[in-house]
Amino acid sequence: MIGRVLLVAIASSACVEPVYDDRLGVAGVPTDEGALAGTFGLASTAADLAEVPLLGEQVGGGMTFALVTRAWDGAGYAQTNTICRVINYDVAGLSSAVSEDTVHTIPQVPVVITIDHASGAVATERFFELWAVRGLSPDEDMPTAPDDARFSTYFYDMDGDGNPGATMTTSGLVSGEVYFAQRKGLAFTGVVRGPDESFGLLEHKKEATVIDATDDLLKTQTVRAQHPDPKQSWWHEVRLADSAGCADLTAAVDDGTFSLLRPF
């Protein structure tokens, strides 16, 4: 009898309780190993504060929609993100947009992810979304001054339109084009809510350099920092058909079947 009780106690102590994330107000859901393999649509919002000349601190940021492909090899996941669409928030009367043609030239992003299937906890290592930047070490500062000789080394015409860097159009306060480079570092944490859905918060650091612009007012280098309210920067992932591509994800965004609302 003692031996049986001892075995039950050992078995009970080995159970892993679902993780409760008090930042989100929800608990993780246990899943089988490999259950998070497949194709997913990912929406993420990276909110920041930008120092705008003459206007002071302004809330900015935007939403990114990415196609996530994730494979399970029996020990861990291999994940790649493909950026499909970016929506920028208006800042101080200035609207900005990047075409989907430009967005589709962003290099695919490898992501190191850890999922605790027993507790439902999920986290990534920091990964980088690179706009018109290549060969730059993560520990090396981005070039910012136009006379920096490193411009031609690290920045390139990503979208192949004949202009330096990546092209963004603006309207409202100033209409024109901005040619820029950006390195966006991201790290996700959160919970698995089942084999078809996960969500949580993200930490981000955006380093952008204006290489040139069609109007001098657009050539200002803006310093940005993550919004201090952590819930303003979040991510939400839902399963799509394995055959889905960017067109399927953006169509789901357009027809409202992929929600743009924070899920917690």
N, C-alpha and C positions, 0 to 999 in steps of 0.2 A: 504493500500500500504506500509506504513512504517513497519507494522508487517511482511509483506511478505519479504521485503528487509532485515529486521533484521534476519529472519529465514535463508535466503540464505547466509548471511554473517556468521552466526554461523556455518552453514553446511560447508561452504568453509574453515573456520578457523580450523575445526576439521579434514580436510584431512591431511594425512601424506605424505610428499614428499619422494620419494625414496632416500635412503642415497647414497651420492657420496663419494667413498673412494679414496682420491687423492694419496694414496700410490700405488693403483692398477690401477688408471686411468679409472675406470668403476663405474657405479652406480648399486645399488641393484635393483632387480625386485620384485614387490609385488606378493605375492602368497596367496592362501586361507589357513586358519588355518588347520593344519594337512597335508598339501600338501607335506611336507618333510618326511613323514613316509614312511618306506619301507626298501629296501636293497640297499646299495651303495658300490662302490669301492672307496677306498681312497688312494691316493698317497701323501706322504709327504716327503719333503727334509729338513733335519736338518743339515745345514752347520756350521762348527766350525773351530776354530784355535787351534792347538795342539802344545805344546812345546815339541819338540823332542830333546833328548840329542845329542849334537855335531852338530845338523843341525838347531837348532833354531825353529822359529815359522813356522808351516806348515798348509796348508788348508786341512781339512778333513771333515768327515761326511758321509752321505749316504742317501739312499732312503728306506722308509718303505711303504709296501703295506698292507692295512688292509681292512677287510670286516666290514662294518658298518651296524648294524641293529637298526632301530629307530621306536619306537611306539608312537602314539599320544593318550592321554587319555582324550582329550577335554580341557585340561588346559595347558599341556606342553608335552615335549618329554622325553622319556626314551631311552637312547642310550647305546649300547655296541659295542666296537671295538674288533675284533679278528685279531691278526697279522698273515699275511699269508706269507710274504716274506720280507727279508731285503737284500739290496745290499750296501756293504760298498765301499767307495772310496779308491783308493790306496793313501798311504801317504809315501812320501820319499822312494819310491821303494819297499814298503812293501804292499802286497796284503793280504786281510783277508776276510774270508767268514764264514758264519754261515749256516749250513744246514737247509733245510725246516723242517726236523724232529725236530731239536732243536727249531726253531722258533715256531712251532705249540704247543710247551709245555709252551710258555709264557701265563700266566693267562689272561683271558679276561679282558678288561679294561672298567669299567663303566665311562661314560662321562656325565657331567652335561652341557647341551647346552641350549642356549637361542636364539630363532629366532624371530625377529620382522617381522611378515608377511607383515605388511603394508609398511615398508621401505626397506626390504630386507637385513637388517643388521643381522649378525650371530656372536656369540662369545661363547666360552666355558670357564668354570672355569678350573683352572689348574688341570690336571689329570696326573697319573703316569703309565708309562710302566715299569714293574718290571721284570728284568732278574735275576733269582736265588736269589731273595730277598723276605723275608716275615717277617711280624711282626715288621718291622722298622717304627717308626713314621715319617711322612713327615718332622717334625721339628728336627729330630735327625740326626746327621752326620753319613755318611756311614763309617764303619770300613775300614781302609786302611792298617794298619800294620799287617804283618803275625802273630805276637804274640798277637794280639788283641783277647781277650777271646770271644768277641762278634761274631767272625767269625762263630762259630758253632751254635750260636743262630739265626742269621739273614740270613746266606747263606746256600744254600742247592743244592744238585745235581738235577737241574731242569729237565734236559733231560734224567736222569736215565741211563747214560752211564758208571757209576762207577767212574767218575771224579768229582771233586768239582765244583760247580757253573754251568755255561753254557760253552759249548765247542766251540771254534773258531779255525779254521785252518788258517795258514799263509803260504805264499810262496813269492819268490823273494829275498829280502834282507836277510830274515831269514825264513827257513821252519820249521814248527812245529805246536804245539797246545798250545793255551792259554785257561786257565780255569778262568772265570771271573764272576763277579756279576755287575749289573748295575741298577741304578734307573734313569729313564729319565722323567723329568717333562716337560709337554707341555701345551701350551695355544694357542688356535686358535682364530683369528678374521678374518672377511672378509665379503663377500657379497653373497647373493643368486642370481643366474642368471636365475632362473626358478625352477620348481618343480623337475628337473632332474639334476641340476648342481649347485655347490657352489665352491668358492675358496677364498684364502686369504693368509695371512702371519701367521707364528707361532713363538712364543718365546719358547726357550727350555733351559734346564739345564741338562747336562749329568754328572752323578757321577758314575764312574766305578772303580772297584777294581780288580786288577789282584791277584787272589788267588794262582795260581801256573802256571807253563808253562814247556814245555819240553826242553826249551833252556833258559839259564840265560839272554840272550839278550832280551827275550820277557817278562821278569818279571818286567820291568820298569813301575812304576805308572805314567801315562801321565795325565797332567792337561789340560782340554779343556774348551774353552769358546765359546759362540755363535759368529759366524762371524759378524763383525760390519755392513756389508751391509744387511739391513733387507730383501731385495728381494732375498737373497740367501737361505732363509729358508721359504718355502711356502707349501701350501697344495691344493689339487684339488680333489673334490668328484663328481662322476657321478653315476647315477642310474643304477642298474643292475636288472635282474629279481628277483622277491621275493624269488625264490627257489635257487638262486645262492649261491655257497660256495667258499671256498678258491681256489679250483681247477679251477673254472670258472674265477676268478679274475686273477690268475697267467697265465692261458692260454691266456687271453686277453692281458696281458703284453707281453707275448712271441710272439704273432702274430701281435703285433703292433696296435691292435684296442683300447688299453688303452694307451694313449700318456704318455710319460715320460717327456715331455716338460712343462715348466712353462706356465700356461694358460693366463698370462697377461704381 
